[in-house]
Amino acid sequence: MLSCVLIEKNNMQLVDREDPPIGTTDVRISTDTVGICGSDIHYFHRAEVAGFQVREPLALGHEACGRVIEVGRDVTRLQVDDVVVVNPGRTCGKCEFCLSGKENLCPQILFMGSASHNPHIQGAFQERLVVSEAQCVRTNKEASFQALAFAEPLSVALHTINRAGNVFNKKLLIIGAGAIGLLCAMVARMAGAKFITISDIHKYPLAIAREIGVDLAVNADEDAELIESWKEKGEYDIVIEASGTPIGLKTAVYSANRGARIVEVGILPSGLIDIPYHVMFSRELEIASVLRQNLVFDTAVEMIENGRIDVMPLLSGRFPITDFATAFELAEDREKSIKIQLYFDREPSG
């Protein structure tokens, strides 16, 4: 099968791989669509994310959907030709975290396209996938594959807003207008946020932010005085840091009102981060971190499938897997794209 594999930093190649064997409770999926995530781009350039270093060839990708083409003998819920969205995290189901409703913290979680374990957990930039039945959410066959591939980032946004707490009638600032930041804005609006500001340094994602209905879209380079005024006053009840930059986290701290909560969903660089703790102390701020998603993946699929949320304004382009280099180049260009997808073997579906 055709696979797109990271060999070392800045070196991905198309290779031919053997299909992995299928277990009794597994299904084999013909991959249709996979989104390119920011973590995939980090892996591509650094061969490392959050301290997880690539030590062997790794197929990236974890935002996947496709069709079931084979089922293990003990599979009961799925059948051949079912359309499924894949939850990329396979948990143990037995540890204290799984049993207490915190599956994303499972120390044995196997996450697709990740170097967190050795051997690495191969991802979805492959023509066919073998995953457990439990990882699959079956959908109606008329649903758009393009939209369904947003389920994983939407689930991260849902978990982020859960970590933020009650956003009803609150004033929110989202730093970073990438896919996660924009999805957080959509979810926060649905949850009753009173006023949503989003900031970025690129004009294209800010234009998309205005299209999806944020109250204020701010260019951090051009509106420096406005941002300084946030820092002086502590303007926002909740701040979501989605840029994954140290300066973004500093801005989050300075912009947070007394007693506010900051939620860090961006992937910050490894190592120490300089935070103005005196501001946190004087305003009694909280910082909550986000690790992927927890118990909201099915909800994300249902929201997309039933049209409760329109993710399509965030889709900036689709490319066949054979043109992955062009896809990654565009995915990195924040002045031209929010979310780029790869597809396999066929014309873009649905």
N, C-alpha and C positions, 0 to 999 in steps of 0.2 A: 504494500500500500504506500501511497505517496505521503510523505511527512516533511514538514518544515521544521528543521532542527537547529537549535543554537549550539554551535561547536565551541566557541569561545567568544569573548566580548567583541562586538562589531562583526561577527562572522556567523551568519545563518545560511543554511544550505537546504536544498530540496534533496531528499534521499529516499531510497526505496527500503521499506522495513517489512518484516514479517508481522502478520496479524498476531496479537497476543492471544493466548488460549482463553476460553470462556469458562467461568465457574458455574456451579449449579444454580446460584442465585443471581447471576449476572445477565446482562443483555449486551448484544453487539449493535452498535449504532452506525449508520451511514451518516457521517457528518454533513450537514448542510451549510450552516453559517456559524462563524466564530467572530466575536468582537475583539479588537485589539485594545488591551487595557494599558493604563499608564505603567503598571508593574511589568508588563511585557516589554515596554520600551526601556524601563530601568534595567531589566535583565539583559536586554540586547546590548546596551552600551557599557554596562558595568559587570555583567555576569554575576550580579549579586543584588539582592533586595533584602533589606532589614537584617543584614548579617548572614543571610542564607546564600552561600557561594556555590556557583555551578562548578561541579567537579567531573561531570560526564555529559555527553551529548543530551540535550533536553529539548523536547518539543514543548513550546510555550502554549499559552491559550487556555482560558477557562470560562469563557462566555459563550457556551455552545448549545446548539439545538440540532435535531436531525430526526431520522426515522429508524425505528427498530428493524433490524434485518435478521436477528437470531436471538433466541431466548434460551437460557439454561433450563434444565429439566425441572427445577424446583420453583421457577418463576410462575407466579399466579396472577399478577395484576396487569401485566403487559403482554402484548402479542405482536407478531410481525406486522409491520406497516403502521404501527402507532407512531404519531408525532410526539416527540418528547423534548423537554428542556432539561439540561443536565445541571444538577446541583454539584459544583466542583469539589465540595468537601465531603469526604467519606470518614465518618467518625466511628469510634469503637463501640459506643452505645452502652458501655459498662462502667466507665470511670465516674468519679464524683462529679465532674463537670457535666458530663452527658446526663447523669441521673438527676442533676439539680437544674436542668434547663439552660445550661450554658455550653451548648455543644461546640460553639466556635472556639472555646478554650480547651477542648479535648487535646491532651498532649500527644495522642496517637493519630490525630487527624491526618488524613492523606489528601492533600490539596493538589488538584490538577495543575500541571505546568509550573511546579514549584520545586526548588532545591532544598526544601526544609527537611527532607529525609534522604538518606542514602541506602539503596539506590534512589534516584530522584523519581518523583511522581510525574510521569509523562502527561503532557497536556493535549489540548484539542486541536492543535494545528496538524491534524492527521486525518487521513481520509476515512478511517474507521476507528471507533472507540469501543473499549470494553469497560463498562461501569456496572455497579450493583443496581439491582432493580430499585432499591431504596433511594438512590440518587436521582431517579427520573420522575419528572412531573409530566403526566400525559396531558396533551392539549387537544383542542379540536383541530381537525385537519385543514380547516379554512384559515386558521390564524396565520399571520405573516411571519415567516422565519426572521425577517429583518427586525421586526418588533420583538419577537420572542427572545432574540439574542441579547436584549437589554435586561432580561430578568435578573441576572446576577448583579450588575451595577445598581439596578433599582433596589434589590434586596439590601445592598450596602447602604443606600440612602435611607431606606426604611429603618434599618438598625441604627443609623446615625441619629435620626430624629427621635427614636426611642431613647437613645443615650442622652439626648438633649433634655428629655423630660417634657413637661406640658408646655407646648408652644402656643396654645390658644391665647389670642389677644396679646401676644408678645412681639417685641421688636427684634428682628433677627438680622445679623450680618453674616454673609457667606463670603469667605475669602477664597477666590479661585473659581472661575466659571468653566471648568472642565465638565465632563459628563457627570461626575459625582456631585459637584457643586450645583449644577443645574437641576439634577434629579432631586437633590435635597430641597431646593427651592420649590419644586413642584409638590413634593410630599408635605413640606411645611405649610404651603398654601392650603392644601387639602385638610390639614390638621388645624386650621383656623388662625395661623399667624396673622398679626395685625399689619405689619409692615416688614417687607423683605428687601434688604439691600444686598447687592452682590458686587464684588470688586474683582478686577483682573487688570492685566497690563496689555491685553490684546483686544482690538476692536471687534473682531469677528464673534468671539463668544459673548461679548457684551451685547451685540446686536441680537443674538439668539436669546439671551436672557430677557431682553425687552420683548421679544416675540412671544415668549412663554408667560409673560405677565408679571415679572418682578416690579416692585414699586420704584426702585432706583438702581441703575446700573452705572458703576463708577469706574473710570479709568484711573488706576492707581498712579500712573505716571503723569497724567495730565491734570488730575484733581488732587494734587498733594496737599493743598491748603484745607480742603474738606476733610481729608483723612487726618490731618493734624488736629482739626477741631474735634474729631471723634476721640482722639487720644487724650485731649485735654479734659473732655467732659465725661468720658466713659458712657458712650451713647447707647449701647445695645444690651438687651436682657440676655440674649443667647448669641454666641459667636461660633460659627462652624468654620474651622480652618481646613480648607480642601485643596490648598495649593501645594502642600508638602514642602514648604520652604521655611527656613528659620525666620526670615523677615516677616513671613505671613503669620507665624506664631507670635512673634513680638507684637505685631499690629493687633492681633486678636486680644492679647492681654491688655494693651493700652486702650482698646476700643470698648472693652467690656464694662458694663455698669456695676455698681456695688452689688454684691451677692449674685453676680451672673455666673453662668456656666459656659465654659469653652469646650467644644468638642473637636478633637484632632482626628480627622479622617484621612488627611493627606499623608503620604508616606515620606516622612522626614529622612534626611541622610543619616547614615550610621554615625555614632560618636556623640559627643556632648553638644547640647544646644544651649545657647545663652538666653535665659528668660529673665525679664525684669521682675524678680520675686517681690521687691518692695511694693510694686503695684498690686500684685496678687494679694499680698498681706494686708495692705491698707484698704482694699476693696473686698476682702474675703471671697476671692474667686475660687471656682472649682475648675479643674481640667479633667475631662473624661476622654479616654482614647477609644478607638474603634478598631477591632480586628475582624475584618471581613463582615459577615452577617450572622445573625442568630435567630433561627426559628421563624424567619419571615420569607423564605424563598418561595414557598407555595403561594403566599399572599402576593408576591411580586408577579408571579406568572398569571395568577387570576386577574390582577389589576390590568395587565396588558391585554390578556385574552378577551376580557369583557369590556374593554374600551374605557375603563375608569381613569386611565392616564394615557396621554398621547406622547409617546417617546420619539416619534418620527422626526420632529424638528431637530433632534440632536444627531441624526444620521447624516454624515457628510460625504460618504462614498463607500462603494463596495468593489472588491477586486478578487479575481480568481487567485487561488493559493499560489499559482505559478508566478504571479506578479506581486509577491509579498514585499519585494524591495520598494516598489512604488508605493504600496499601501503604507508601509512603515514610514517612508519619507513624508507622506501627506499627514499621517497620524501625528507626527512630531511638529507639524507646522500649525501652531495655534492660531495663526491669522487666516487659516483656510479650513480648519476642521475641528469637530468636537469628537465624534466617534466614527471610526473606520472599521469596516468589517471585511473578512475574507470568506469566500465561499468555495465549494468543491464541485467539480464534475458537471456542472449544469449552469444554465443561465440563472441569474438571480431569481429566487423563488417568491411566490406569493405576493 
